């Protein structure tokens, strides 16, 4: 039996349809891979969900600064001084520094602490959306992936570059914040109330800022932290008090219900689908590759 893995070959010699991808990164970059959602390029510089100001007006449009060497040095020095800074906090710094305007806010006139506060209160989907646009401004629309083999024919793609502007984007069309009411499989007690229905909203970026490594790497802790951050109402509680679900609540409703709630939160979260698609340069099979958006990978030299 022969090995399915092929000898490494320049994809340009196999399939010349390179479009805008540089020849040295010669793999298809998402051509005809869109699944019905608008692309990042089509949505443009407009938040997928948006935020409301003190008057209740919804804002979605944003502008970015010119990404120059001064910005590169500033963020590099920040990372050097704060080597233990959580990734969520560093992304906040990047987004806060990279925004020129957000709705009615002029970020160039805000202090660093004020920028951080605004970013932390944005939805997760909106922060990542701006972050992707900043990466495009800083390094271009193409993101180089590490080598991988085609699951169909074994062709070694060592130079695939995905097109970030081809990312699909889930945009919330309504004026109000997106929510979903979920019926849990097993009733649980919240205070004196027996609860069967829970209403969830999208995650705020503050979730990423305050979650440590143990939360992000432990599935059970991650799901519980997600519920604490995204549940906005429970059946029968009408006094407007904040809802805080604990481990005991999670035990009461059971794992299946917790997973159902987390899935609903993910679904309404919206934003850019962090996957690049393409076709194998040898056999033409479609593939999807998840994007590692940690700063070193997303903005690093190897990503170009």
C-alpha positions in Angstrom: 0.0 0.0 0.0 1.4 3.4 -0.9 1.4 6.3 1.5 -1.5 8.7 0.9 0.8 11.7 1.6 2.2 13.1 -1.6 5.5 14.7 -2.2 5.5 18.4 -1.5 4.8 20.3 -4.6 4.5 23.9 -5.5 0.7 24.4 -5.6 1.2 27.0 -8.3 2.3 24.2 -10.6 -0.9 22.2 -9.9 -3.5 24.9 -10.0 -2.8 28.4 -11.4 -6.0 30.1 -10.2 -4.2 32.2 -7.7 -6.3 35.4 -7.7 -4.7 38.0 -5.4 -2.6 35.5 -3.4 1.1 36.1 -3.8 2.8 33.3 -5.8 4.8 32.1 -2.8 1.5 31.5 -1.0 -0.1 29.8 -3.9 -3.3 28.1 -2.7 -6.9 29.1 -3.4 -8.2 31.5 -0.8 -11.9 30.9 -0.3 -13.2 31.1 -3.9 -16.8 30.0 -4.0 -16.7 28.9 -0.3 -19.3 31.4 1.0 -22.3 29.6 2.5 -25.0 32.3 2.1 -23.7 34.7 4.7 -22.3 38.1 3.8 -18.5 38.3 3.8 -16.3 40.6 5.9 -15.6 42.6 2.7 -19.3 43.0 2.0 -20.2 44.0 5.6 -17.3 46.5 5.8 -16.5 48.5 8.8 -19.7 48.0 10.6 -20.1 46.1 13.8 -22.1 42.8 13.5 -24.2 43.7 16.7 -23.3 47.3 17.8 -23.6 49.2 21.0 -26.0 51.8 22.5 -25.0 55.1 23.8 -26.5 56.8 26.9 -29.5 57.9 25.0 -30.2 54.4 23.7 -29.1 55.1 20.1 -27.6 52.1 18.3 -24.1 52.6 16.8 -22.3 50.2 14.4 -20.0 52.2 12.2 -16.3 52.5 13.1 -13.1 53.9 11.6 -9.5 52.7 12.1 -6.3 54.7 12.6 -3.4 54.5 10.2 -1.4 51.5 11.4 2.2 52.8 11.4 5.5 52.0 13.0 4.7 54.1 16.0 1.8 51.9 16.8 3.9 48.8 16.3 6.5 50.0 18.8 3.9 51.1 21.3 2.1 47.8 21.4 5.5 45.9 21.4 6.7 47.8 24.4 3.3 47.2 26.1 3.7 43.5 25.6 7.3 43.6 26.8 6.4 45.4 30.0 3.4 43.1 30.7 4.6 39.6 29.7 1.9 38.0 31.9 -0.9 40.0 30.4 -3.9 37.8 29.5 -4.6 37.5 25.8 -8.1 39.0 26.2 -6.6 42.1 27.8 -4.0 42.5 25.1 -6.6 42.3 22.4 -8.5 45.0 24.2 -5.4 47.2 24.1 -4.9 46.5 20.4 -8.5 47.3 19.5 -8.6 50.4 21.7 -5.4 51.7 20.2 -6.5 50.8 16.6 -9.9 52.5 16.6 -10.2 56.1 15.5 -13.9 56.4 16.0 -16.7 54.1 17.2 -20.1 55.5 16.6 -20.1 58.9 18.3 -16.9 58.2 20.3 -13.6 59.7 19.2 -11.0 57.2 20.5 -8.1 59.5 19.7 -9.4 61.8 22.5 -9.8 59.0 25.1 -7.3 58.0 27.7 -6.0 54.5 27.5 -8.1 53.5 30.5 -11.2 54.9 28.9 -10.5 53.0 25.7 -10.1 49.8 27.7 -13.4 50.4 29.5 -15.4 51.0 26.3 -13.9 47.9 24.6 -14.6 45.7 27.6 -18.3 46.6 27.4 -18.6 45.7 23.7 -19.9 42.4 22.5 -17.3 39.6 22.0 -18.3 39.4 18.3 -17.8 43.1 17.7 -14.3 43.2 19.3 -13.1 40.2 17.3 -14.6 41.8 14.1 -12.6 45.0 14.7 -9.5 43.0 15.5 -9.7 41.2 12.2 -9.9 44.5 10.3 -6.9 45.8 12.2 -4.9 42.7 11.2 -5.9 43.5 7.5 -4.8 47.1 7.9 -1.5 46.1 9.6 -0.4 43.1 7.4 -2.9 42.6 4.6 -5.9 40.4 3.9 -4.0 37.1 3.5 -3.2 34.9 6.5 -0.7 32.1 6.0 -1.5 28.8 7.7 0.8 26.1 9.0 1.3 23.0 6.7 -1.6 20.6 6.6 -2.6 17.6 4.5 -5.8 17.4 2.3 -8.1 14.9 4.1 -9.2 13.6 0.7 -6.0 13.0 -1.3 -3.2 13.7 1.2 -1.7 16.6 -0.7 0.6 18.6 1.5 -0.5 22.2 1.6 2.5 24.0 3.0 1.7 27.4 1.7 -2.0 28.0 2.0 -3.0 31.6 2.6 -6.6 32.3 3.5 -8.3 35.5 2.6 -9.6 37.3 5.7 -11.9 39.4 3.7 -13.7 36.2 2.6 -14.7 35.4 6.2 -18.4 34.8 6.6 -20.1 37.2 9.0 -23.3 36.6 11.1 -24.9 40.1 11.4 -27.7 40.8 13.8 -30.3 42.7 11.8 -32.6 43.9 14.6 -32.4 47.1 16.6 -32.5 45.4 19.9 -29.8 43.2 21.4 -30.1 39.6 20.2 -31.5 37.2 22.8 -32.8 33.6 22.8 -35.2 31.9 25.2 -34.2 28.4 25.9 -36.2 25.6 27.6 -34.0 23.5 29.8 -34.5 19.8 29.9 -34.8 19.7 33.7 -36.3 22.3 36.0 -34.0 23.9 38.5 -34.6 26.2 41.5 -33.4 29.8 41.4 -34.2 31.3 44.8 -37.8 30.3 45.4 -38.6 30.0 41.7 -38.8 26.8 39.8 -37.3 27.6 36.4 -37.8 25.9 33.0 -37.0 28.8 30.6 -33.8 30.9 30.5 -33.1 33.9 28.3 -29.5 34.4 27.1 -27.7 37.2 25.2 -24.3 37.5 23.5 -21.1 37.4 25.5 -19.5 40.8 26.3 -15.8 41.1 25.8 -15.3 41.5 29.5 -15.7 37.8 29.7 -12.4 37.3 27.8 -10.6 39.9 29.9 -11.6 38.3 33.2 -11.2 34.6 32.3 -7.9 33.1 33.3 -6.2 30.1 31.7 -8.0 27.6 33.9 -11.3 28.8 32.7 -10.4 28.9 29.0 -8.8 25.4 29.1 -11.4 23.6 31.3 -14.6 22.9 29.4 -16.8 22.7 32.5 -15.4 25.9 34.0 -15.7 27.6 30.6 -19.4 26.7 30.2 -20.2 27.8 33.7 -18.4 31.1 33.2 -20.3 31.6 29.9 -23.6 31.2 31.6 -22.6 33.6 34.3 -21.8 36.2 31.7 -24.6 35.7 29.2 -27.8 34.7 31.0 -30.0 37.9 31.1 -33.2 36.5 32.6 -34.9 33.5 34.1 -38.5 32.5 34.0 -40.5 34.1 36.9 -38.0 36.7 37.9 -39.4 40.0 37.0 -37.9 42.6 39.3 -35.0 43.4 37.0 -32.3 42.0 39.3 -29.1 40.7 37.7 -29.2 36.9 37.2 -26.2 35.0 38.4 -26.1 31.3 37.7 -23.8 29.2 40.0 -22.4 25.7 40.0 -25.5 24.6 42.0 -27.8 25.9 39.3 -25.8 24.1 36.7 -26.0 20.9 38.7 -29.8 21.4 39.0 -30.5 21.8 35.3 -27.9 19.1 34.3 -25.1 19.0 31.7 -27.5 18.6 28.7 -29.3 21.9 29.6 -26.0 23.7 30.2 -24.7 22.6 26.8 -28.0 23.7 25.2 -27.7 27.2 26.7 -24.1 27.6 25.7 -25.0 26.5 22.1 -27.7 29.2 22.1 -25.2 31.8 23.3 -22.8 30.9 20.6 -25.5 31.0 17.9 -26.7 34.5 18.7 -23.2 35.8 19.3 -22.7 36.4 15.6 -19.7 38.1 14.2 -17.0 36.7 11.8 -16.8 33.0 11.4 -13.1 32.5 12.2 -12.5 29.9 9.5 -10.9 30.2 6.1 -12.0 28.0 3.2 -10.4 26.9 0.0 -10.0 24.0 -2.4 -7.2 21.4 -2.5 -4.8 22.5 -5.3 -4.5 18.8 -6.3 -7.9 17.2 -6.1 -10.2 20.2 -5.8 -11.8 19.0 -2.5 -13.2 21.8 -0.3 -11.7 22.4 3.1 -12.1 24.8 6.1 -9.3 25.8 8.4 -9.9 27.3 11.9 -8.0 30.6 12.5 -5.7 30.9 15.5 -6.3 34.5 16.4 -3.9 34.8 19.3 -1.8 37.8 18.7 1.6 36.2 18.0 0.0 33.9 15.4 -2.4 36.5 13.9 0.0 39.4 13.7 3.3 37.5 13.7 5.9 37.2 11.0 4.8 33.6 10.2 1.2 34.8 9.4 2.2 36.7 6.4 
